[in-house]
């Protein structure tokens, strides 16, 4: 039997074999692991031309229709998790290419958001660097209790962060385009309108999906509505914030601080201006990067490939 050619994309940490027993499929598949981000469509179409199955790690490498149509041998695409905005599922469907996902764990992104909130609000990053440089106590931290936590998007992640805020004695408010007041009432937080979310929040954390409505939704006008002492956290998707307006707002003191785990361009270029912007913490899109999630992702790839070989696909995404 001809072996199925499988490519695992964007395994930055080189852990494909650590989190799944690929040896169990040695006789049935030919596996190639790409540890580096490949890049543009031309490079991708050349490097992926021969593969039957692509395993995608979240949205690290997009799979638009133009690329899909340059891959004549493609028979199945597996994404980590059960949703991936960067995959053209319509083109996959037209080509009769099987599209499926994996199980996931959702707690790690909310936990990272909270870590960034605490770091940003308390000024920990500055003091950590102070200690490395031989300095001592240059900032005065702020406590969370009694301050207002604003949540843009009250889905699974947003609800977890809301509960963290309540546990720390914060007032929690929320808004998003589809959010209803009864959704907030159910978990004991306050529903506000869009303007008040920005005006009232001491800390604003983003947990909504990227869409036509949310792309560049947080712009200079929104930043000017916020308190000068306010902090904004983004662990959702980079383009929800208009990047140039955030940089201006931080450098000019329109808001006091920000923390980002997501960006318009990923991986973030080494010389990107965000790396030099003041009052900003950057992490490399690690919200979902946890041992628990990776066990589900890589194990899910293996299960999906086994099911595909047995002509009984699982976890299909419509």
N, C-alpha and C positions, 0 to 999 in steps of 0.2 A: 504493500500500500504506500502511495506517495505521501511523504510527510507534509503536514500543514505548516506553512511558514508563518511564524508569529513574531511580531515586533512589539516590544515594550518601550514606550517613549518616555523621555524625560525622567529617568530614574537618577535624579541628582545625587542621591546619597549612596547609590550602588547597593540597594538592599532587596532587589527582586528575589534573589535566592534565599535571603534570610527570612522572609515572611511567607514563603510558600515552597512546597516540595515539588519543584518542577521536574525533578528526576523521574517522578511517577509517569511523566508523559514523554520520556526520552525517545521511545520507539515510535511515537506518533507525531511529534512536532520538531521543527527546526527553529530554535529560539535565538533571537537577536535582541540585545538590550542596548538601548541608546542612553548613555549617561549625560550627554551634553544636549543643550537646546540646539536643534538643527537650524532653525531660521525660516527663511522665506519659502514660498510655494515651490519655486524652482528646485531648490535643494531638497525639499521634502519629497516632491514627486519623483525625483531621481533616486533618492535613498530608499523610498518606501514602495517603489514600483512593483517589486516581486512578491510582496507580502499578502497573505490571505487574511490575516487577522491583525488588527491594531489594538493595542491596550493603551488607553489614554489616562494619564494622571490629571484629574480635574481639567482645568482649562489651560494647562501649560502650553500645549500646542493646539491651536484651533484646527478644526476640520471643516472648512467651508466647501460649498458645492464645487467650486472651480478646482480644488485639490482632489476631492473625491473622484471627479470625472477624469482625472489624470492617472488613476490607479485601477487599471483594468482587471487586476487579479483579486481585488478586495472583496471578501465575502462576509466578514463580520467586523464590527467595531464594538469594543467594550470600553465604557467609561467607568472610572471609579465613582461610586455613588449612583443615584438614579436620576440625575439631572445634569445637563451640561449645555450651557447657553452657547458655547463656541462650536457646537456640532450642527451641521445642516442635516437634520433628520429627514427633511422632505426629499432631499437628493438621495439619501441612503435608501429611503422607501421606494423611490422611483427606480433605483438600480437593483432593488430586491436584495439589498445588503442587510444582514441581520444586525440590529442595534440593541445592545443590552447593557445593563449596569451591574453594580455590586451592592452588597450591604455596606453600611457606613456607620460611623459613630459621630455624633454631632456636638458632644460636650466640649471638645478641645478648643473650638473657635471662640465660644463664649468665655471660656477660661482665659484665653489669650487676651480677649477684649478687656476683661477685668484687670488682668496684669498690667496692660497698657494704661488703663484708667488710673490705677493706683500709682504707677511709676510717674505718669505725667502730672497728676494733681499734687503729688507729694514732692516732686523735684528730685526723685531718686537718681535719675541718670547723671545729673550734675554732680551729686555727691559721690556716686560710684567712681566717676572720672577723677574727682578731687582726691580720693583715697589712692588711686593709682599714681597720681602725679605728686603725691606727698603733701597735699593741702588738707584743710580741716574746716568744716562747717562754713559754707558761704551762702547757703540758701535758708529760707524759712518755709517749712512745709505747711500744707493745708490739710485739715481733716475733712473726711467725707460726710460725717454725720451732720444732718440738718441742711445739706446742700441739695440742689435739684439735679437729678439725673434725667436727661431727655433721651428717649429711644425712638429712632426713626426706623420703624418696621418692627412689628410685634409678632414675628413668627417664632419658630422653635428657638432660634438663637436669642432673639430679643426678649422672650419670656424668661429664659435662663438669666440673662443679664439683669432684667428687672428684679428677679428674686435676689440676686446678689446685692443690688442696690438697697432693697428693703432690709436685708440682713445687716447692712452697714448703717441703717438709720437714715437713709436718704429719702427725700421726696421723689417719687418716680412719676414722670409724665410721658406720654407717647402720642405719636401721630404717624400715619402714612396714608397714601392715596386710598387704600381699600379698607383701612382700619375703621371699626365702628366702636361707639362708646361702650356698648355692652361687652365687647371683647376685653376692654380695659377693666370694666367693673368686675368681671369674673375673677380676675387675679389681683384685685385691690390696688389698682393704680389709676391715675387721672388721665382722661382723654382730653387733649387740647387741640386747637386748630394749628395749621401750619406755621403761621406767624408766631404764635405763642411758644411753639416748640423751640424756635430759635431765640426768642427774646428771653425766655425764662430759664433755659438750661444753663447750669454752671458747667456741666459736662454733657456733651452730645455724642452719642454713639450710634453708628449706622449699622442696621441689620436688615435693610430692604434689598430686594433683588435689583439688578441692573436691567433697565427697560428703556423704551423711548421716553417714558415720563420721568424717569429718575436720572437719566444721563445728563450730567452737568447741572443737576437740580440745585446743588449747593454751590452758589456762585458768590461773587463779591457782594451783591445786594443782601444775600443771606448772612454773610459774615458780618456785615455792618449792622445787622439787626441784633447780633449776639453781644453779650457782655464782654467788655474788654478783658476781663479776667478768665473768660471761658476757655474750655479745652474741647477739641473735637477728636474723635477716635473713629478710624475706618478699618474694619476687618471684613468688609463685604466685597465691594468691587471698586477699583480705582476711579473709573470715569464718573461715578456718582458725584464726586467733587470736581469742580472745574479747577484743574491743577494750577494753572497760572494765577488764578484768583486766591488760592490757598497760599501760594508762595508769597504773593503780595501782602496778604493779610498777616502772615507771620512776621515777615521782615519789617512791616510798618507798624506792628503792635496793635492791629485791629482786633485780634484775639491773642491770648497769651501763649497757647501751646497746641500742638497736635501730635498724634501718633498714627502712623500708617503701617498696615501690613499688606496693602494691595495698591496697584499702580496702573496707570494707563498703559504702560509698556512693561512687560515682564519677560525675562529677568530685567531688572532695572539696570540700565547702562552704567558702567563704572564712573563715567564723567557726568552723570545726570545732575542737574542743578539742585534737585531735592536733597542730594547727599551733602550739599553745602548750605542748605537753608537753616536758619537759626530757629531755636525753640521747637525742634521737631525730632521725634524718635521714629526710626525706620526699622522694621523687621521684614525679612524676605518671604512674605506670603507663607507663613508657617501655621496659620490658624488651624488648618486641618491636618497638619503634619504631626501625627502622634503614633506611638506604637499600636495603640488600640485601633485607630483608623486604618493604618497600613496593613494590619492583619486581615481586616475585612476586605480592603482593596485588592491586595495581591492574591489572597485566598480566593476572592471572588473571580479574578481573572481566570484562575486555574479551573474553577468549577464551571465557568461559562465555556471555556475551551473544551473541556471534557464533554459537556452537554452538546456542543456544536458538532464534535466528532461523532457523537452517538445519534446525531440528527434529531435532537430533542432540546432546542434552545430554551434557556431559562432567563428570567428577569428581563424580558424584552421591554424596550421603551417605545411607545407609539409616537 
